[in-house]
């Protein structure tokens, strides 16, 4: 499958960035549904692309926060190292669950996030 | 408390790999409520913790053959810039109002995602075998 056009990628990135900046939600929660419903990626391809986009966006955000001195390194390692183990499990699991089932579970996640945004 | 932070960390990673999200949805509350950081520090620290998680997830997805590198890099670059605009907009827009609009949009997207998933399941009832590994 060919990559989407640059204009489409730009719109995806801008929408993701604005919503995550506005609400403090991660970019993936916005980007993955856009990739599935608008671009036509399946859930695996959407998740893969989203994770790489998050690396870039989170790096920029973390760099800014480092300057402000808000980052706690020991705390980041305490949750980050177990999370790296978790992501190996998660990606492994995702290859073994039908894409439509992952997509269905994702819609449940969206409902939870909608509730969190309202009640935060 | 450290044990709880580790367990939540693993859970955040599993969600990240399964859904292609960063995992901040669990990491931020874990850092705030379990580790005891204030909200700004928790979000900032979560951003740093997410980088290796998303990088390892993307690397695994690449070896599974699912990663479109050009799309990911391009979207990420635009998102990094647009996030600055998003943060600036918080001070200008009636965020309380926008928040309900955003939640409503999420529910609509959830319904669309679910409907499309159910269509796929109906169309290919035998597609339960994995085809991506």
gemmi code that builds the backbone of each chain (N, CA, C; Angstrom):
import gemmi

chains = {
    "A": [
        ("UNK", (0.841, -1.189, 0.000), (0.000, 0.000, 0.000), (0.878, 1.240, 0.000)),
        ("UNK", (0.559, 2.191, -0.872), (1.350, 3.418, -0.953), (1.099, 4.305, 0.256)),
        ("UNK", (2.072, 5.139, 0.571), (1.899, 6.112, 1.642), (0.820, 7.112, 1.250)),
        ("UNK", (0.109, 7.677, 2.232), (-0.833, 8.759, 1.928), (-0.071, 9.970, 1.404)),
        ("UNK", (-0.804, 10.888, 0.753), (-0.178, 12.107, 0.253), (0.295, 12.989, 1.404)),
        ("UNK", (1.272, 13.856, 1.089), (1.859, 14.731, 2.110), (0.799, 15.644, 2.733)),
        ("UNK", (-0.163, 16.116, 1.903), (-1.200, 17.014, 2.439), (-2.055, 16.272, 3.471)),
        ("UNK", (-2.341, 15.013, 3.174), (-3.140, 14.217, 4.111), (-2.357, 13.973, 5.413)),
        ("UNK", (-1.065, 13.686, 5.280), (-0.220, 13.471, 6.457), (-0.138, 14.737, 7.304)),
        ("UNK", (-0.061, 15.897, 6.617), (0.014, 17.170, 7.338), (-1.263, 17.397, 8.138)),
        ("UNK", (-2.411, 17.150, 7.525), (-3.694, 17.340, 8.220), (-3.781, 16.399, 9.423)),
        ("UNK", (-3.353, 15.149, 9.240), (-3.369, 14.171, 10.344), (-2.499, 14.663, 11.503)),
        ("UNK", (-1.308, 15.155, 11.174), (-0.385, 15.612, 12.204), (-0.912, 16.839, 12.930)),
        ("UNK", (-1.468, 17.784, 12.165), (-1.961, 19.028, 12.768), (-3.156, 18.735, 13.684)),
        ("UNK", (-4.078, 17.904, 13.210), (-5.250, 17.557, 14.037), (-4.798, 16.862, 15.324)),
        ("UNK", (-3.868, 15.937, 15.179), (-3.365, 15.193, 16.341), (-2.694, 16.125, 17.336)),
        ("UNK", (-1.835, 16.994, 16.830), (-1.085, 17.899, 17.700), (-1.985, 18.882, 18.428)),
        ("UNK", (-2.937, 19.476, 17.708), (-3.815, 20.479, 18.330), (-4.654, 19.842, 19.437)),
        ("UNK", (-5.256, 18.685, 19.147), (-6.098, 18.061, 20.163), (-5.292, 17.602, 21.373)),
        ("UNK", (-4.084, 17.088, 21.124), (-3.313, 16.631, 22.282), (-2.819, 17.819, 23.102)),
        ("UNK", (-2.485, 18.933, 22.443), (-2.089, 20.133, 23.166), (-3.242, 20.729, 23.962)),
        ("UNK", (-4.432, 20.724, 23.350), (-5.626, 21.298, 23.982), (-6.063, 20.528, 25.213)),
        ("UNK", (-6.092, 19.205, 25.101), (-6.722, 18.412, 26.154), (-5.754, 17.574, 26.957)),
        ("UNK", (-4.464, 17.613, 26.604), (-3.512, 16.784, 27.324), (-3.718, 15.305, 27.077)),
        ("UNK", (-4.504, 14.969, 26.050), (-4.632, 13.552, 25.701), (-3.470, 13.200, 24.783)),
        ("UNK", (-3.102, 11.953, 24.757), (-2.014, 11.534, 23.893), (-2.438, 11.659, 22.445)),
        ("UNK", (-1.465, 11.710, 21.561), (-1.789, 11.834, 20.149), (-2.450, 10.587, 19.571)),
        ("UNK", (-2.106, 9.429, 20.099), (-2.564, 8.171, 19.512), (-4.070, 8.011, 19.520)),
        ("UNK", (-4.684, 8.533, 20.564), (-6.133, 8.383, 20.714), (-6.871, 9.142, 19.606)),
        ("UNK", (-6.237, 10.192, 19.071), (-6.806, 10.963, 17.964), (-6.354, 10.383, 16.626)),
        ("UNK", (-5.074, 10.024, 16.554), (-4.470, 9.634, 15.274), (-4.944, 8.257, 14.786)),
        ("UNK", (-5.015, 7.286, 15.686), (-5.365, 5.927, 15.251), (-6.751, 5.870, 14.578)),
        ("UNK", (-7.809, 6.472, 15.185), (-9.113, 6.442, 14.506), (-9.091, 7.174, 13.167)),
        ("UNK", (-8.332, 8.294, 13.090), (-8.242, 9.009, 11.812), (-7.610, 8.123, 10.743)),
        ("UNK", (-6.546, 7.399, 11.122), (-5.861, 6.530, 10.156), (-6.775, 5.386, 9.714)),
        ("UNK", (-7.581, 4.874, 10.641), (-8.472, 3.753, 10.311), (-9.645, 4.234, 9.459)),
        ("UNK", (-10.328, 5.303, 9.924), (-11.595, 5.687, 9.299), (-11.392, 6.560, 8.063)),
        ("UNK", (-10.356, 7.400, 8.073), (-10.178, 8.352, 6.979), (-9.186, 7.835, 5.924)),
        ("UNK", (-8.039, 7.284, 6.388), (-7.009, 6.846, 5.441), (-7.255, 5.405, 4.996)),
        ("UNK", (-7.930, 4.619, 5.851), (-8.227, 3.246, 5.480), (-7.166, 2.245, 5.901)),
        ("UNK", (-6.277, 2.656, 6.826), (-5.309, 1.706, 7.394), (-6.051, 0.676, 8.230)),
        ("UNK", (-5.537, -0.561, 8.296), (-6.092, -1.482, 9.286), (-5.492, -1.136, 10.646)),
        ("UNK", (-6.014, -1.765, 11.686), (-5.649, -1.379, 13.054), (-4.157, -1.567, 13.328)),
        ("UNK", (-3.543, -2.604, 12.743), (-2.104, -2.845, 12.991), (-1.241, -1.769, 12.366)),
        ("UNK", (-1.551, -1.457, 11.099), (-0.809, -0.429, 10.378), (-0.998, 0.934, 11.035)),
        ("UNK", (-2.240, 1.200, 11.475), (-2.529, 2.474, 12.146), (-1.744, 2.580, 13.455)),
        ("UNK", (-1.722, 1.507, 14.235), (-1.019, 1.518, 15.520), (0.479, 1.711, 15.297)),
        ("UNK", (1.038, 1.029, 14.295), (2.472, 1.122, 14.012), (2.853, 2.552, 13.643)),
        ("UNK", (2.084, 3.150, 12.750), (2.359, 4.506, 12.286), (2.213, 5.496, 13.438)),
        ("UNK", (1.178, 5.289, 14.241), (0.922, 6.155, 15.394), (2.090, 6.111, 16.379)),
        ("UNK", (2.623, 4.924, 16.650), (3.723, 4.807, 17.612), (4.945, 5.594, 17.144)),
        ("UNK", (5.252, 5.532, 15.845), (6.409, 6.283, 15.347), (6.149, 7.789, 15.438)),
        ("UNK", (4.919, 8.202, 15.102), (4.578, 9.624, 15.211), (4.702, 10.090, 16.660)),
        ("UNK", (4.312, 9.234, 17.598), (4.394, 9.569, 19.025), (5.852, 9.755, 19.455)),
        ("UNK", (6.752, 8.941, 18.922), (8.180, 9.095, 19.260), (8.624, 10.527, 18.955)),
        ("UNK", (8.261, 11.015, 17.771), (8.674, 12.364, 17.352), (8.000, 13.426, 18.225)),
        ("UNK", (6.669, 13.326, 18.351), (5.916, 14.359, 19.065), (6.272, 14.375, 20.555)),
        ("UNK", (6.396, 13.187, 21.157), (6.719, 13.117, 22.589), (8.145, 13.622, 22.840)),
        ("UNK", (9.062, 13.379, 21.898), (10.429, 13.873, 22.061), (10.450, 15.394, 22.101)),
        ("UNK", (9.690, 16.008, 21.194), (9.623, 17.476, 21.174), (9.012, 17.995, 22.476)),
        ("UNK", (7.934, 17.345, 22.914), (7.274, 17.768, 24.151), (8.169, 17.587, 25.361)),
        ("UNK", (8.853, 16.439, 25.420), (9.724, 16.150, 26.565), (10.897, 17.131, 26.597)),
        ("UNK", (11.429, 17.480, 25.416), (12.557, 18.420, 25.361), (12.143, 19.766, 25.953)),
        ("UNK", (10.932, 20.218, 25.596), (10.421, 21.478, 26.149), (10.291, 21.395, 27.663)),
        ("UNK", (9.736, 20.275, 28.133), (9.523, 20.110, 29.576), (10.841, 19.984, 30.337)),
        ("UNK", (11.864, 19.415, 29.677), (13.184, 19.330, 30.306), (13.720, 20.724, 30.606)),
        ("UNK", (13.493, 21.640, 29.635), (13.967, 23.014, 29.816), (13.288, 23.651, 31.023)),
        ("UNK", (11.989, 23.364, 31.201), (11.246, 23.913, 32.339), (11.551, 23.190, 33.645)),
        ("UNK", (12.287, 22.084, 33.554), (12.665, 21.363, 34.764), (11.547, 20.566, 35.404)),
        ("UNK", (10.554, 20.154, 34.594), (9.410, 19.411, 35.146), (9.570, 17.891, 35.105)),
        ("UNK", (10.673, 17.419, 34.479), (10.821, 15.976, 34.271), (11.561, 15.324, 35.440)),
        ("UNK", (10.989, 14.240, 35.965), (11.642, 13.475, 37.038), (12.196, 12.174, 36.444)),
        ("UNK", (13.527, 12.082, 36.371), (14.144, 10.964, 35.658), (13.917, 9.624, 36.344)),
        ("UNK", (14.073, 9.590, 37.664), (13.909, 8.317, 38.368), (12.473, 7.808, 38.211)),
        ("UNK", (11.513, 8.736, 38.332), (10.106, 8.353, 38.160), (9.846, 7.870, 36.736)),
        ("UNK", (10.469, 8.537, 35.752), (10.293, 8.131, 34.347), (10.812, 6.714, 34.128)),
        ("UNK", (11.964, 6.407, 34.756), (12.528, 5.059, 34.623), (11.659, 4.029, 35.346)),
        ("UNK", (11.114, 4.410, 36.503), (10.315, 3.492, 37.308), (9.099, 2.979, 36.527)),
        ("UNK", (8.430, 3.870, 35.784), (7.281, 3.414, 34.990), (7.685, 3.062, 33.559)),
        ("UNK", (8.739, 3.719, 33.054), (9.132, 3.542, 31.653), (9.724, 2.179, 31.346)),
        ("UNK", (10.581, 1.677, 32.244), (11.208, 0.370, 31.975), (10.165, -0.758, 31.967)),
        ("UNK", (9.259, -0.817, 32.983), (8.199, -1.831, 32.893), (7.310, -1.645, 31.655)),
        ("UNK", (7.092, -0.385, 31.258), (6.236, -0.129, 30.098), (6.875, -0.622, 28.805)),
        ("UNK", (8.222, -0.566, 28.722), (8.908, -1.105, 27.538), (8.663, -2.625, 27.466)),
        ("UNK", (8.719, -3.289, 28.628), (8.363, -4.711, 28.655), (6.926, -4.930, 28.215)),
        ("UNK", (6.039, -4.058, 28.705), (4.621, -4.173, 28.363), (4.348, -3.993, 26.882)),
        ("UNK", (5.083, -3.063, 26.245), (4.815, -2.799, 24.824), (5.235, -3.990, 23.949)),
        ("UNK", (6.261, -4.719, 24.409), (6.646, -5.947, 23.681), (5.501, -6.958, 23.722)),
        ("UNK", (4.877, -7.080, 24.905), (3.726, -7.979, 25.044), (2.557, -7.484, 24.188)),
        ("UNK", (2.286, -6.167, 24.283), (1.143, -5.587, 23.575), (1.233, -5.743, 22.066)),
        ("UNK", (2.418, -5.448, 21.503), (2.561, -5.567, 20.043), (2.502, -7.036, 19.617)),
        ("UNK", (3.087, -7.907, 20.436), (3.045, -9.348, 20.146), (1.591, -9.835, 20.126)),
        ("UNK", (0.853, -9.399, 21.156), (-0.550, -9.780, 21.294), (-1.370, -9.269, 20.110)),
        ("UNK", (-1.051, -8.028, 19.679), (-1.849, -7.409, 18.624), (-1.780, -8.186, 17.313)),
        ("UNK", (-0.626, -8.846, 17.057), (-0.486, -9.614, 15.817), (-1.329, -10.884, 15.850)),
        ("UNK", (-1.788, -11.273, 17.043), (-2.510, -12.530, 17.213), (-3.999, -12.351, 17.449)),
        ("UNK", (-4.424, -11.096, 17.540), (-5.851, -10.800, 17.696), (-6.337, -10.239, 16.356)),
        ("UNK", (-7.497, -10.692, 15.868), (-7.988, -10.160, 14.586), (-8.106, -8.636, 14.638)),
        ("UNK", (-7.728, -7.973, 13.522), (-7.709, -6.508, 13.502), (-9.067, -5.922, 13.875)),
        ("UNK", (-10.153, -6.576, 13.452), (-11.488, -6.040, 13.741), (-11.771, -6.068, 15.241)),
        ("UNK", (-11.252, -7.086, 15.932), (-11.459, -7.178, 17.389), (-10.668, -6.076, 18.097)),
        ("UNK", (-9.420, -5.830, 17.648), (-8.626, -4.742, 18.224), (-9.367, -3.416, 18.026)),
        ("UNK", (-9.936, -3.248, 16.825), (-10.660, -2.013, 16.517), (-11.878, -1.845, 17.433)),
        ("UNK", (-12.563, -2.948, 17.694), (-13.727, -2.923, 18.588), (-13.301, -2.529, 20.005)),
        ("UNK", (-12.186, -3.114, 20.471), (-11.667, -2.764, 21.803), (-11.245, -1.291, 21.858)),
        ("UNK", (-10.716, -0.812, 20.733), (-10.296, 0.596, 20.673), (-11.497, 1.519, 20.859)),
        ("UNK", (-12.648, 1.136, 20.306), (-13.831, 1.985, 20.462), (-14.247, 2.050, 21.930)),
        ("UNK", (-14.030, 0.967, 22.683), (-14.303, 0.987, 24.131), (-13.358, 1.978, 24.818)),
        ("UNK", (-12.078, 1.926, 24.404), (-11.081, 2.853, 24.955), (-11.482, 4.305, 24.711)),
        ("UNK", (-12.023, 4.580, 23.506), (-12.453, 5.944, 23.175), (-13.568, 6.422, 24.093)),
        ("UNK", (-14.486, 5.522, 24.416), (-15.589, 5.886, 25.325), (-15.018, 6.233, 26.702)),
        ("UNK", (-14.040, 5.454, 27.160), (-13.410, 5.721, 28.462), (-12.713, 7.083, 28.448)),
        ("UNK", (-11.968, 7.349, 27.346), (-11.253, 8.636, 27.260), (-12.241, 9.794, 27.206)),
        ("UNK", (-13.352, 9.629, 26.477), (-14.378, 10.674, 26.419), (-14.870, 10.985, 27.830)),
        ("UNK", (-15.098, 9.944, 28.626), (-15.553, 10.131, 30.008), (-14.487, 10.852, 30.828)),
        ("UNK", (-13.216, 10.473, 30.633), (-12.121, 11.099, 31.391), (-11.983, 12.579, 31.036)),
        ("UNK", (-12.155, 12.902, 29.739), (-12.038, 14.300, 29.310), (-13.140, 15.145, 29.945)),
        ("UNK", (-14.349, 14.579, 30.044), (-15.461, 15.322, 30.630), (-15.289, 15.475, 32.137)),
        ("UNK", (-14.861, 14.405, 32.795), (-14.838, 14.410, 34.266), (-13.478, 14.755, 34.858)),
        ("UNK", (-12.495, 15.116, 34.026), (-11.156, 15.398, 34.561), (-11.172, 16.602, 35.497)),
    ],
    "B": [
        ("UNK", (4.484, 0.691, 47.027), (4.125, 1.735, 46.057), (4.916, 1.588, 44.761)),
        ("UNK", (6.212, 1.237, 44.891), (7.039, 1.018, 43.697), (6.461, -0.142, 42.895)),
        ("UNK", (6.047, -1.195, 43.597), (5.481, -2.365, 42.917), (4.251, -1.965, 42.118)),
        ("UNK", (3.405, -1.124, 42.700), (2.186, -0.675, 42.008), (2.551, 0.141, 40.769)),
        ("UNK", (3.556, 1.023, 40.904), (3.997, 1.838, 39.765), (4.508, 0.942, 38.635)),
        ("UNK", (5.223, -0.142, 39.020), (5.749, -1.064, 38.006), (4.611, -1.798, 37.296)),
        ("UNK", (3.628, -2.245, 38.072), (2.491, -2.964, 37.479), (1.720, -2.057, 36.519)),
        ("UNK", (1.482, -0.814, 36.946), (0.770, 0.128, 36.065), (1.615, 0.428, 34.826)),
        ("UNK", (2.948, 0.500, 35.017), (3.845, 0.705, 33.878), (3.713, -0.401, 32.842)),
        ("UNK", (3.694, -1.644, 33.307), (3.537, -2.778, 32.385), (2.198, -2.674, 31.666)),
        ("UNK", (1.132, -2.381, 32.423), (-0.205, -2.271, 31.823), (-0.244, -1.169, 30.767)),
        ("UNK", (0.402, -0.034, 31.060), (0.453, 1.076, 30.098), (1.154, 0.634, 28.821)),
        ("UNK", (2.234, -0.156, 28.974), (2.964, -0.648, 27.811), (2.128, -1.599, 26.966)),
        ("UNK", (1.383, -2.471, 27.633), (0.524, -3.417, 26.898), (-0.520, -2.637, 26.088)),
        ("UNK", (-1.153, -1.648, 26.723), (-2.142, -0.811, 26.012), (-1.483, -0.105, 24.830)),
        ("UNK", (-0.261, 0.391, 25.055), (0.469, 1.097, 24.009), (0.699, 0.196, 22.799)),
        ("UNK", (1.151, -1.022, 23.056), (1.424, -1.942, 21.961), (0.163, -2.428, 21.268)),
        ("UNK", (-0.854, -2.643, 22.048), (-2.107, -3.184, 21.504), (-2.839, -2.157, 20.651)),
        ("UNK", (-2.815, -0.886, 21.100), (-3.647, 0.126, 20.448), (-2.870, 1.209, 19.709)),
        ("UNK", (-1.544, 1.240, 19.850), (-0.781, 2.270, 19.157), (-0.897, 3.631, 19.805)),
        ("UNK", (-1.152, 3.652, 21.102), (-1.215, 4.905, 21.849), (0.049, 5.015, 22.707)),
        ("UNK", (0.242, 6.169, 23.333), (1.470, 6.357, 24.112), (1.426, 5.661, 25.463)),
        ("UNK", (0.238, 5.587, 26.034), (0.106, 4.992, 27.362), (0.012, 6.027, 28.474)),
        ("UNK", (0.024, 7.310, 28.095), (-0.087, 8.386, 29.073), (-1.377, 8.320, 29.871)),
        ("UNK", (-2.396, 7.720, 29.279), (-3.689, 7.572, 29.942), (-3.540, 6.827, 31.280)),
        ("UNK", (-2.566, 5.928, 31.373), (-2.279, 5.248, 32.646), (-1.051, 5.835, 33.347)),
        ("UNK", (-0.053, 6.260, 32.544), (1.205, 6.731, 33.153), (1.018, 8.023, 33.940)),
        ("UNK", (0.205, 8.950, 33.408), (0.030, 10.231, 34.107), (-0.632, 10.032, 35.477)),
        ("UNK", (-1.768, 9.290, 35.554), (-2.336, 9.047, 36.895), (-1.394, 8.251, 37.796)),
        ("UNK", (-0.630, 7.315, 37.229), (0.305, 6.537, 38.057), (1.373, 7.449, 38.664)),
        ("UNK", (1.910, 8.355, 37.838), (2.967, 9.253, 38.315), (2.418, 10.265, 39.322)),
        ("UNK", (1.171, 10.664, 39.136), (0.582, 11.644, 40.047), (0.138, 10.974, 41.353)),
        ("UNK", (-0.619, 9.895, 41.241), (-1.258, 9.326, 42.433), (-0.361, 8.335, 43.167)),
        ("UNK", (0.455, 7.569, 42.433), (1.279, 6.550, 43.077), (2.651, 7.110, 43.442)),
        ("UNK", (3.306, 7.778, 42.458), (4.647, 8.304, 42.721), (4.581, 9.637, 43.488)),
        ("UNK", (3.480, 10.389, 43.279), (3.296, 11.608, 44.055), (3.766, 12.887, 43.382)),
        ("UNK", (3.940, 12.866, 42.053), (4.313, 14.100, 41.344), (3.083, 14.999, 41.200)),
        ("UNK", (3.294, 16.309, 41.039), (2.137, 17.164, 40.754), (1.753, 16.979, 39.278)),
        ("UNK", (0.602, 17.564, 38.893), (0.032, 17.225, 37.580), (0.971, 17.588, 36.418)),
        ("UNK", (1.571, 18.783, 36.484), (2.462, 19.218, 35.399), (3.687, 18.301, 35.315)),
        ("UNK", (4.273, 17.986, 36.486), (5.440, 17.087, 36.504), (5.067, 15.694, 35.991)),
        ("UNK", (3.867, 15.233, 36.353), (3.431, 13.900, 35.913), (3.307, 13.841, 34.392)),
        ("UNK", (2.703, 14.893, 33.796), (2.556, 14.915, 32.335), (3.923, 15.007, 31.660)),
        ("UNK", (4.816, 15.839, 32.198), (6.148, 16.019, 31.622), (6.951, 14.717, 31.709)),
        ("UNK", (6.895, 14.076, 32.867), (7.655, 12.838, 33.080), (7.089, 11.711, 32.223)),
        ("UNK", (5.762, 11.686, 32.085), (5.105, 10.706, 31.231), (5.596, 10.821, 29.783)),
        ("UNK", (5.741, 12.071, 29.301), (6.224, 12.292, 27.927), (7.589, 11.656, 27.719)),
        ("UNK", (8.477, 11.818, 28.720), (9.816, 11.234, 28.596), (9.736, 9.706, 28.616)),
        ("UNK", (8.923, 9.162, 29.528), (8.819, 7.705, 29.657), (8.242, 7.061, 28.395)),
        ("UNK", (7.364, 7.819, 27.705), (6.676, 7.285, 26.521), (7.632, 7.080, 25.336)),
        ("UNK", (8.700, 7.908, 25.272), (9.581, 7.865, 24.088), (10.153, 6.461, 23.828)),
        ("UNK", (10.827, 5.830, 24.822), (11.360, 4.489, 24.540), (10.255, 3.447, 24.319)),
        ("UNK", (9.115, 3.636, 24.992), (8.003, 2.682, 24.832), (7.499, 2.700, 23.394)),
        ("UNK", (7.200, 3.916, 22.890), (6.699, 4.044, 21.521), (7.768, 3.625, 20.514)),
        ("UNK", (9.048, 3.923, 20.826), (10.128, 3.557, 19.904), (10.255, 2.038, 19.782)),
        ("UNK", (10.193, 1.342, 20.920), (10.282, -0.127, 20.883), (9.047, -0.713, 20.199)),
        ("UNK", (7.865, -0.135, 20.482), (6.640, -0.589, 19.819), (6.723, -0.421, 18.310)),
        ("UNK", (7.213, 0.755, 17.871), (7.338, 1.021, 16.436), (8.339, 0.057, 15.797)),
        ("UNK", (9.444, -0.194, 16.510), (10.464, -1.116, 15.996), (9.870, -2.540, 15.844)),
        ("UNK", (9.112, -3.001, 16.825), (8.487, -4.330, 16.730), (7.512, -4.361, 15.550)),
        ("UNK", (6.703, -3.292, 15.435), (5.732, -3.243, 14.334), (6.447, -3.238, 12.985)),
        ("UNK", (7.638, -2.632, 12.937), (8.404, -2.619, 11.687), (8.791, -4.043, 11.319)),
        ("UNK", (9.236, -4.809, 12.328), (9.621, -6.181, 11.998), (8.402, -7.058, 11.694)),
        ("UNK", (7.220, -6.677, 12.175), (6.000, -7.399, 11.791), (5.504, -6.960, 10.403)),
        ("UNK", (6.142, -5.914, 9.856), (5.782, -5.465, 8.502), (4.595, -4.515, 8.448)),
        ("UNK", (4.290, -3.860, 9.578), (3.115, -2.984, 9.610), (3.447, -1.496, 9.560)),
        ("UNK", (4.744, -1.149, 9.630), (5.086, 0.262, 9.815), (5.338, 0.980, 8.499)),
        ("UNK", (4.635, 2.106, 8.327), (4.880, 3.009, 7.211), (5.727, 4.164, 7.767)),
        ("UNK", (7.064, 4.041, 7.597), (8.002, 4.965, 8.254), (7.765, 6.410, 7.813)),
        ("UNK", (7.589, 6.602, 6.507), (7.420, 7.969, 5.986), (6.192, 8.637, 6.617)),
        ("UNK", (5.089, 7.912, 6.674), (3.867, 8.482, 7.266), (4.070, 8.822, 8.733)),
        ("UNK", (4.672, 7.894, 9.472), (4.858, 8.112, 10.900), (5.712, 9.327, 11.201)),
        ("UNK", (6.835, 9.446, 10.481), (7.747, 10.577, 10.707), (7.093, 11.903, 10.333)),
        ("UNK", (6.391, 11.907, 9.199), (5.779, 13.156, 8.731), (4.671, 13.610, 9.676)),
        ("UNK", (3.801, 12.677, 10.050), (2.705, 13.027, 10.966), (3.280, 13.516, 12.294)),
        ("UNK", (4.294, 12.825, 12.785), (4.890, 13.199, 14.063), (5.468, 14.603, 14.041)),
        ("UNK", (6.133, 14.961, 12.944), (6.728, 16.299, 12.839), (5.646, 17.376, 12.852)),
        ("UNK", (4.575, 17.152, 12.080), (3.473, 18.128, 12.072), (2.794, 18.194, 13.443)),
        ("UNK", (2.644, 17.044, 14.082), (1.970, 17.005, 15.387), (2.783, 17.758, 16.439)),
        ("UNK", (4.103, 17.608, 16.384), (4.969, 18.277, 17.360), (4.801, 19.788, 17.270)),
        ("UNK", (4.701, 20.300, 16.042), (4.532, 21.752, 15.853), (3.120, 22.175, 16.256)),
        ("UNK", (2.124, 21.395, 15.830), (0.724, 21.770, 16.090), (0.380, 21.711, 17.574)),
        ("UNK", (1.104, 20.869, 18.327), (0.831, 20.772, 19.763), (1.075, 22.113, 20.457)),
        ("UNK", (2.059, 22.868, 19.935), (2.330, 24.200, 20.492), (1.098, 25.085, 20.305)),
        ("UNK", (0.491, 25.007, 19.097), (-0.727, 25.774, 18.827), (-1.861, 25.313, 19.747)),
        ("UNK", (-1.954, 24.012, 19.975), (-2.994, 23.472, 20.850), (-2.872, 24.012, 22.261)),
        ("UNK", (-1.625, 24.046, 22.758), (-1.400, 24.556, 24.116), (-1.763, 26.047, 24.183)),
        ("UNK", (-1.414, 26.789, 23.115), (-1.736, 28.218, 23.077), (-3.251, 28.434, 23.032)),
        ("UNK", (-3.960, 27.573, 22.310), (-5.414, 27.710, 22.160), (-6.156, 27.533, 23.484)),
        ("UNK", (-5.548, 26.760, 24.402), (-6.193, 26.535, 25.697), (-6.524, 27.865, 26.364)),
        ("UNK", (-5.635, 28.846, 26.168), (-5.812, 30.143, 26.820), (-6.801, 31.045, 26.094)),
        ("UNK", (-7.171, 30.667, 24.854), (-8.019, 31.533, 24.041), (-9.445, 30.986, 23.933)),
        ("UNK", (-9.553, 29.675, 23.739), (-10.869, 29.072, 23.510), (-11.595, 28.823, 24.833)),
        ("UNK", (-12.945, 28.787, 24.782), (-13.699, 28.365, 25.964), (-13.552, 26.853, 26.139)),
        ("UNK", (-12.487, 26.440, 26.826), (-12.111, 25.027, 26.843), (-13.199, 24.145, 27.455)),
        ("UNK", (-13.926, 24.693, 28.434), (-15.002, 23.904, 29.043), (-16.015, 23.472, 27.978)),
        ("UNK", (-16.302, 24.405, 27.051), (-17.260, 24.111, 25.981), (-16.651, 23.140, 24.981)),
        ("UNK", (-15.390, 23.451, 24.589), (-14.715, 22.617, 23.592), (-14.577, 21.193, 24.110)),
        ("UNK", (-14.383, 21.054, 25.421), (-14.198, 19.747, 26.037), (-15.399, 18.825, 25.792)),
        ("UNK", (-16.612, 19.388, 25.937), (-17.797, 18.562, 25.701), (-17.944, 18.220, 24.225)),
        ("UNK", (-17.566, 19.186, 23.370), (-17.587, 18.916, 21.940), (-16.629, 17.794, 21.584)),
        ("UNK", (-15.449, 17.837, 22.197), (-14.429, 16.819, 21.945), (-14.912, 15.449, 22.424)),
        ("UNK", (-15.513, 15.413, 23.621), (-16.030, 14.153, 24.156), (-17.120, 13.586, 23.247)),
        ("UNK", (-17.993, 14.478, 22.756), (-19.060, 14.034, 21.852), (-18.464, 13.473, 20.567)),
        ("UNK", (-17.432, 14.157, 20.052), (-16.743, 13.686, 18.848), (-16.124, 12.302, 19.075)),
        ("UNK", (-15.521, 12.112, 20.250), (-14.916, 10.821, 20.584), (-15.953, 9.711, 20.608)),
        ("UNK", (-17.123, 10.023, 21.172), (-18.188, 9.020, 21.222), (-18.663, 8.680, 19.812)),
        ("UNK", (-18.771, 9.723, 18.962), (-19.160, 9.485, 17.571), (-18.129, 8.601, 16.867)),
        ("UNK", (-16.835, 8.934, 17.074), (-15.761, 8.143, 16.445), (-15.779, 6.715, 16.987)),
        ("UNK", (-16.043, 6.564, 18.290), (-16.125, 5.230, 18.892), (-17.212, 4.409, 18.203)),
        ("UNK", (-18.355, 5.054, 17.944), (-19.457, 4.365, 17.291), (-19.080, 3.965, 15.858)),
        ("UNK", (-18.400, 4.897, 15.134), (-17.966, 4.597, 13.764), (-16.951, 3.452, 13.751)),
        ("UNK", (-15.995, 3.487, 14.689), (-14.975, 2.430, 14.772), (-15.629, 1.085, 15.055)),
        ("UNK", (-16.578, 1.090, 15.996), (-17.251, -0.149, 16.370), (-18.063, -0.682, 15.191)),
        ("UNK", (-18.800, 0.232, 14.503), (-19.635, -0.192, 13.376), (-18.774, -0.796, 12.273)),
        ("UNK", (-17.634, -0.159, 11.979), (-16.760, -0.665, 10.921), (-16.129, -1.993, 11.331)),
        ("UNK", (-15.802, -2.133, 12.622), (-15.232, -3.402, 13.114), (-16.254, -4.534, 13.000)),
        ("UNK", (-17.503, -4.229, 13.350), (-18.550, -5.259, 13.298), (-18.821, -5.657, 11.850)),
        ("UNK", (-18.787, -4.680, 10.934), (-18.930, -4.995, 9.508), (-17.849, -5.965, 9.052)),
        ("UNK", (-16.589, -5.688, 9.484), (-15.473, -6.566, 9.101), (-15.668, -7.966, 9.649)),
        ("UNK", (-16.126, -8.040, 10.897), (-16.315, -9.355, 11.528), (-17.422, -10.141, 10.833)),
        ("UNK", (-18.475, -9.439, 10.398), (-19.579, -10.101, 9.697), (-19.151, -10.551, 8.313)),
        ("UNK", (-18.332, -9.699, 7.656), (-17.918, -9.996, 6.281), (-16.988, -11.194, 6.234)),
        ("UNK", (-16.093, -11.302, 7.248), (-15.133, -12.393, 7.250), (-15.164, -13.103, 8.590)),
        ("UNK", (-16.177, -13.929, 8.815), (-16.291, -14.598, 10.126), (-15.119, -15.544, 10.403)),
        ("UNK", (-14.385, -15.938, 9.347), (-13.290, -16.879, 9.569), (-11.943, -16.184, 9.668)),
        ("UNK", (-11.966, -14.855, 9.766), (-10.700, -14.129, 9.742), (-10.041, -14.081, 11.121)),
        ("UNK", (-10.481, -14.941, 12.024), (-9.910, -14.906, 13.361), (-8.457, -15.362, 13.383)),
        ("UNK", (-8.039, -16.109, 12.360), (-6.633, -16.506, 12.297), (-5.798, -15.268, 12.022)),
        ("UNK", (-4.653, -15.152, 12.696), (-3.831, -13.966, 12.479), (-3.174, -14.062, 11.127)),
        ("UNK", (-3.080, -12.895, 10.455), (-2.454, -12.917, 9.135), (-1.266, -11.974, 9.082)),
        ("UNK", (-0.875, -11.419, 10.214), (0.170, -10.410, 10.163), (1.492, -10.879, 10.729)),
        ("UNK", (1.571, -12.109, 11.140), (2.797, -12.530, 11.804), (3.461, -13.668, 11.053)),
    ],
}
model = gemmi.Model(1)
for chain_id, residues in chains.items():
    chain = gemmi.Chain(chain_id)
    for i, (resn, *xyz) in enumerate(residues, 1):
        res = gemmi.Residue()
        res.name, res.seqid = resn, gemmi.SeqId(i, " ")
        for name, pos in zip(("N", "CA", "C"), xyz):
            atom = gemmi.Atom()
            atom.name, atom.element = name, gemmi.Element(name[0])
            atom.pos, atom.b_iso = gemmi.Position(*pos), 0.0
            res.add_atom(atom)
        chain.add_residue(res)
    model.add_chain(chain)
structure = gemmi.Structure()
structure.add_model(model)
structure.setup_entities()
